């Protein structure tokens, strides 16, 4: 997918993005992809992820490039009074401000939401992405994805049963926090149509991490048993796991009895599908060890990629276990237009598909301070005569 200039669903919305690293920038890239005018304000030292490499794409790390496209970039030192004055001028026609400073930083600068901005800009939607929120036992403390994965139980349910708790291989807490921040901003924009008032929106990494623990939390609420690690297997469903074949492994995600019977039919063992020990999901879960042995005996005669394609077309949810290059090379990835190309820039497209106002890809991530002259307002001349 190449550059597009179509106006998006958020055309006309102006966002001042003071956030750095991942959760905040990911949320504002969602808004920018759908037409919002996002102005990314960086401190004089820059967003730290510009240096989180290699690999690098030009002067910035690939990490930074992945979550900052479609934005204009400028530099302000908000510890300086004159640069805070420039920010306030920018907010005069802004709809949204997003920040993820340590809680209390904006107040220390005299530009906190309840302290200053709410009264001065009553239509402004102020979104704070934080680690733990502002109050409570952990309020105001810094939060990072991996540490919050550890303390919210995510690591405890990830990994092999006989192994150590394992960090998820993607920064899932930061990403889901960014999603929730964008969702909260959209909810507030919609409510503002009725009230004509902005409001405070918060997405905390701690809260968002707990929110993605399904079904482990609900299983615990129902049974009182501490969830453990199950490797690639599902704690509630069987067969729902990776399985070896003659070549590459596949993942079977069999969610009901008819899918199980179809799996057995395709594998040429209808007797397995009618075996009373595996007649329903509860029984398959209880007898999953024996079921696994039976299935891998059948799967050993098949090529993994070819069998996965045959099974999914027969109605059995499954897929080959691919690496990142393999996932990006799939014909369906191209068909879904999930790779964005803007000159030498490549990134993953928005997964949000709108029929009339689709996402658009107008500019690669900004160079450091690239648009400062364009977007930063001049300060009034204190010596100019008053009219």
N, C-alpha and C positions, 0 to 999 in steps of 0.2 A: 504494500500500500504506500503510495507516494503522497506528497503534500496536497492538501485540500484547503480551499478558502471558504467553504460553506459556513454560514452563520449557524451556531449551535443552539441548543435549548437554553443555554445560559448567556446568550449574547446580550450585552448591555449591563451585565453584572461586573462590577469592579471589585477586585480582591487585592488587599495588601497582605502579602505573605512575608511575615517576619521569621518563619520557622526554618529550622535546619535539620540535617540528618535524614530521617526517613518518614516517620509517621505524619508530621505536618506537611512536608513536601509532597508525599504521595497523595494526601487529601487534596491539595491544591492543584496537582496535575490532573486529577479527575475532573475538577471544575474547569481547568483550562482546556482540556480535551473537548469539553462540551460547550466551548464558546466564551467562557468568562475571560475578562481581561485581568490576568494575574501579574502583579508586579512583585517580583521577588527582591526583597531588601536583605542584603548581606552586611555583616559587620566588616570593618576594615581588614580583618584577617581571613574573611571568606567563610562560607559554609565548610565545616571541617571535612565533609565527605569529598570535596574536590581533591583531597590528598589521600583518600582511601584506596590506593592502588599499589602496584599494578593490578590489572591492566589500566591504561589510560587511553582516552579518546581525545586527542589534541592536548590541551592544557589541563583538562580535568579528568579525574578518575571515572571509569565506567560506572561506578556506584552512583556518583552524582548525576551522570547523564541519564540514568534510568528513571529518575523521578522528577525531572525539572524541565521537560519540554513545554513548548507553547507559552512560556513565561518571558516577560521582559525583566531584565536584571539591573539593579542599581545598588549603590553602597551608601549606607548611613552609619555613623557612629552615634548610637542613641545615648551614650553616656555624655554627649555634648549637647548643650542647650540649643544651639542653632540647628542641629540635625533633628532634635525632637520637634522643633518648630516646623521644620520641613515635613516631618511625618504628619503633624496635625493638619497642615495645609492639604496634604494628600488625602486625608480622611474626610475632607469636606464633601467630596462627591463619591466616596467609597461605600460599598454595600457590606463588605465583609473584611474583618481583620483576623488573621490566623497567627498565633504565636505559640512557641513551645519553650520559652525561657524557664529557668528555675522559678517556681512560684514565688512571687514577691518582687521579682526583678522590675516588672513594669511599674509597680507601685513605688519602688525606690526611685525610679526615674520621674515620678509624678504623673504618669500616664496610665494608671490602672483603670480598669473598666468602671467599677463602682466609684472610684476616687475621682475620675475626671471624664472619661470618654462617654459614659452613659448619658450624662446630662448635656454634654456638648454636642454629641452626635446621637440623638435619640433613635434614629433609624438604623444605626450600625449594629450588625451582628458580629459579636466578638467571640471567636472560638479559641479556646486554650487546649492544647494537647499537653498533658502532664503525665508524670509517672504514677502518682498516687492520689491526685487531687490536692486541695489546699489544706485540708484539716484532717483530723483523726490521728491515730497513733503513728502513721507513716506520712501524714500530710506534709507536702512541701519538699519531700526528699527526692533526689534524682532517681529516675528509673531507666533502665536499659533492658532491651528485649530479652537477652539471655538470662539475666538475673531474675526477671519477672517470670520467665518460663519456669525457672527453678522453684520460686516461692509460691506459685499458684497451682502446682501439681502437674503442669503440662509435661515436664521432664519425667515425672514419676510413672506416667502411662506410656512413655515412648522408649522403645528399645526392645531387645530380646528378653524373654522371661528370665533367663539366667544371667543377664548382663546388668550393667549399671544404668541408672537413669540417663537419658540421652537428650541433648538439645535437638529440637527439630532443625532440619537442614536449611530452612528458610526463616527469615525473621517474621514469623507469623503474628507475633504480638504487635509489632510496629505496623504491619500491613493492615491487620483488622482494626487497629486503632485509627489509622488513616481513613479506612472505609467508613467507620462510625462517625468520624469527624465530618467527612463530606456529607453523610446522611443527615447528621444533626444540623449542618448549615442549610441544607435543602429544606428540612422541616421548618427551620426558623424563617427562611425566605418565604415559604408558603404562608406561614402564620402572619407574617408582616403585611401581607395583602389585606388582611382583615383588620388588624390592630394599628397598622401604620407605625409599629414600634419594633425596634430591634430587641435582641436579648442575648444573654450569655449562654454559650454552648461549651460544654466540656466533654472531652473524650480522654479518659485516663487509661494508661496501659494496664494497670492492675485490674480494673473492672473488665476491660475487653478480654484479657487473658482468661479470666474466670468464665466469661460468656461463651467461650469456644470449647469448654470442657465436656460438651455433650458427646456421648451419653453417659460419661463417667460420673458426673455429678448426680444425675437423676437415678442412675443405678445405685449409687451410694445412699441417696435419700430413701430409696425403696427397700434396700436390703440391709443397710448398715455395714456392708462389707467394703473394705478398702480396695479400690480398683488397683490392679497391677499392670505390669507390662505384658503384652501379648504378641510382641513382634509385629508382623504384618497382619496378623489375624484380627478379626473383629470380636469383641467380647460377647456380642449378642447373636451373631449370625454365623452359619456354616453351610457350605464352604465359602469363606470370604477371606482369601489369603493368597499369597504367592505360591505357585506350584512349579516344579521343574518339569521340563519336557526334554525331548531329544536334543534341542538346541537351546534357545533362550527361554527364560522363565516367563510365565504369564500370571496375571492376577485374575482370579475368579471372584466375582462379586454376586453370588447367587442369593437373591433376596426372598424367593418364595418357592413353594413346592413344584409348581409347573416349570419354573426355570431349572430346577434340579433334575426333573424328569427329562427335560429337553437336553440338558448336558449329558446325561447318561445315554440318551438316544444317539446323539452325535458321536459320542465316544464308542458306540457299538455295544453297550452293556445295559440293555433295558431291565435286566434282572436287578441291577444295582438300584435303579430308579424305583423299583417296587419292593425293595428290601424293607421290612418293618422296622429295622433298627434306624432307618434314615427316612421314615415316612413323613416327618415334618421337621421344622427348624429346631424345635426343642430337642427332639431326639438326635438330630444331626449334630447339634452343639454338644450334647452329652456324650456322643460317640465320635467326636471329631478326629481323634487320633486314628482310629481304625478306618474312618472314612478317608482320611488323607492317604493312608497306605494304599487303599483300593484305587483312588483316583490317580495317584502318581504312577501306579503300575500301568494304567491305561494311557496316561499322558506320555509315557516314555517312548511311545512309537511315533510321536507327532513332532513336526516342526512348530515351534512356539508361535512365530509371527503368523504363519498360515492358519494355524488352528484358531488363534485368537480372532482372526478375521472371519473365519467360518462360524465360530460360536456366536459372535455378536450379531451376525446377520441372521442367525437362527433364533435370536431372541434371548441369548444367554449373556448377561452383562460381563464383560471381561476386556482385557487389553494386554498387549505385550509390555514387558518392563523395558522401557527405553531410557537411554541417557539424554542429556539436554540437547546435543546436536541431533539425535534421532527424533526427539519430540518436535524440534523446529523444522526438520526436513519432511515431516509428514505432509502428504498432499492436502489433508484436511486443514492443516495449519495455514497453508496458502489460500485455500478456498475461503476460509473464515476471515482472511485478511488480518491475521493477528500479528504480522511483523510490519512495522513502520520503517520506511526508508526516506530520509531527508538528506540528500547528498551522501556524505560518509557516515551519517548517523543512522544507526538501526536500534529499534526498541520494540517493546511489546505494545500492541495496540490496546485501546480500551475494550474491555469485554462487554461494555454496556451498549447494546444495539438499539438505536431508536430509528423508526421508519422514516419519518419526515425530517428530523433534525439530528442526523448522526454526528458522532464525534468527528473532529477534523484535526489535521496535523499540519500546523502552519509554520512552526519554527522549531529548530533544535534548541536544546538548553542554552541559556545565554552564557557568553563569556563573562568573566568577573567584571562587574560594573559596566557591562556593554551598553546599557540604555540610560545611564545616569543623566546624561545631558538632556535626554528626551523626556524623562518622566519626573525628575526632581524639580519642584517649583522653586523659583527664586524667592528669597526672603524679602519682605517689604523694606524699603530704604527708610530707616528711622529718621533721617534728616529731610525726607521729602515733605513739602508743605501739605497740610490737610486741606481737602476741598470743602 
